[in-house]
Amino acid sequence: MLCFSLYAASRATTQAYRPLLEPFGLTYPQYLVLVLLWERDGRTVSELGQSLELDSGTLSPLLRRMTDAGIVVRARSAGDERVVVVSLTDRGRALRADLAHVPACIAAGTGLTRERADELIDTLRRFTADMHASADATRAADTTSGSPRAAAATDNERVHA
């Protein structure tokens, strides 16, 4: 089943990060926040949530723990006090050098060549976009019909369930 394979791959990936991040007191989602902030510091909570596909109920406690650990600071935007901007502290910036080995360790663990990894990344990005589009279409159909749609499972649907 496709869904189980994706789930298992995701869990295995997260587990591979754990021993690399634990010495720094980080979880995998916190590491992802750091990666985004290393790319461009001073992102809004909304931008982080959108990039990570996390809702505020999940992201806010994660950012609170990172703030308490002295890795990031959160501040209200001067232009719009409803907007919270997340920025790296000196400790958060220093972690970039401390964790520079992580991507190579994970890449080595995949057993993929660079070309195969790029192909997989492209496939997964398209898959994600297609799944979002499908979910959006289903929500739109359910909203207009007033009830959940029921469909008989075809052989193809059972394989991909």
C-alpha positions in Angstrom: 0.0 0.0 0.0 1.3 3.4 -1.0 0.1 5.2 2.2 1.8 2.7 4.5 5.0 2.9 2.5 5.0 6.7 2.7 4.3 6.5 6.4 7.0 4.0 7.1 9.5 6.0 5.0 8.6 9.2 6.9 9.0 7.5 10.3 12.3 5.9 9.3 13.6 9.3 8.2 12.6 10.9 11.4 14.2 8.1 13.4 17.4 8.5 11.5 17.6 12.2 12.5 17.0 11.5 16.2 20.5 10.4 17.3 22.0 13.2 15.3 19.8 15.9 16.9 19.4 14.6 20.4 22.9 15.8 21.6 21.8 19.3 20.7 18.4 19.0 22.4 16.5 19.3 19.2 13.6 17.4 17.6 13.3 16.9 13.9 10.5 19.6 13.5 12.8 22.0 15.4 15.6 21.2 13.1 13.3 21.9 10.1 12.5 25.3 11.6 16.3 26.0 11.9 16.9 25.0 8.3 14.3 27.5 7.1 15.7 30.2 9.3 19.3 29.5 8.2 18.0 30.0 4.6 16.3 33.2 5.5 16.2 34.6 9.0 13.3 36.6 10.3 10.3 34.6 9.0 6.8 35.0 10.3 5.1 32.3 12.2 2.6 32.0 9.3 5.5 31.6 6.7 7.0 28.9 8.9 3.7 27.1 9.3 3.0 27.2 5.6 6.5 26.0 4.6 6.4 23.1 7.2 2.7 22.4 6.7 2.1 22.7 10.4 -0.9 24.4 12.0 -0.4 27.0 14.7 -1.5 24.6 17.4 1.5 22.4 16.6 4.0 25.2 15.6 3.4 27.6 18.6 4.5 25.1 21.3 7.4 24.0 19.2 8.6 27.6 18.8 7.9 28.3 22.5 10.3 25.4 23.4 12.9 26.8 20.9 12.5 30.3 22.5 12.9 28.8 26.0 16.1 27.0 24.8 17.5 30.3 23.6 17.6 29.2 19.9 15.1 31.7 18.5 13.3 34.9 19.5 9.8 35.8 18.7 8.7 39.4 18.3 5.7 41.2 17.1 6.1 43.0 13.8 6.4 46.7 14.0 4.3 47.1 10.9 1.5 44.8 12.1 1.3 43.7 15.7 -0.8 40.6 14.7 2.2 39.2 12.9 4.9 37.4 14.9 8.4 37.2 13.4 10.8 34.4 14.4 14.5 35.1 14.3 17.6 33.2 15.2 19.6 34.0 18.3 23.4 33.7 18.4 23.0 30.1 19.6 20.6 29.3 16.8 23.1 30.7 14.2 25.9 28.7 15.9 23.9 25.5 15.6 24.3 25.7 11.8 28.0 24.9 12.1 27.3 22.3 14.8 24.8 20.5 12.6 26.6 20.9 9.3 27.3 17.1 9.3 23.6 16.1 9.5 22.6 16.4 5.8 25.6 14.3 4.7 24.8 11.6 7.3 21.1 11.4 6.2 22.1 11.4 2.5 24.5 8.5 3.1 21.8 6.6 5.0 19.4 6.7 2.0 21.8 4.8 -0.3 20.6 7.0 -3.1 22.8 8.7 -5.7 22.4 12.5 -6.0 20.5 12.0 -9.3 18.1 9.4 -7.7 17.6 11.6 -4.7 16.7 14.6 -6.9 14.2 12.4 -8.8 12.6 11.2 -5.6 12.4 14.8 -4.3 10.7 15.9 -7.5 8.3 13.0 -7.4 7.4 13.6 -3.7 6.8 17.4 -4.4 4.5 16.5 -7.3 2.8 13.9 -5.1 2.2 16.4 -2.3 0.8 19.0 -4.7 -1.5 16.5 -6.3 -2.7 15.3 -2.9 -3.4 18.9 -1.8 -5.3 19.5 -5.0 -7.3 16.3 -4.5 -8.1 17.2 -0.9 -9.1 20.7 -1.9 -11.4 19.3 -4.7 -13.0 16.9 -2.2 -13.6 19.6 0.3 -15.1 21.8 -2.4 -17.4 19.0 -3.6 -18.4 18.1 0.0 -19.2 21.8 0.7 -21.5 22.1 -2.3 -23.2 18.8 -1.9 -23.7 19.1 1.8 -22.6 15.6 2.6 -19.4 13.4 2.4 -18.8 11.7 -0.9 -18.8 8.0 -0.9 -17.1 6.1 -3.7 -16.6 2.4 -4.3 -13.0 1.3 -4.1 -11.5 0.2 -7.3 -8.4 -2.0 -7.5 -6.3 1.1 -8.2 -7.7 2.8 -5.1 -7.0 -0.2 -2.9 -3.4 -0.3 -4.0 -2.9 3.3 -3.2 -4.9 3.4 0.0 
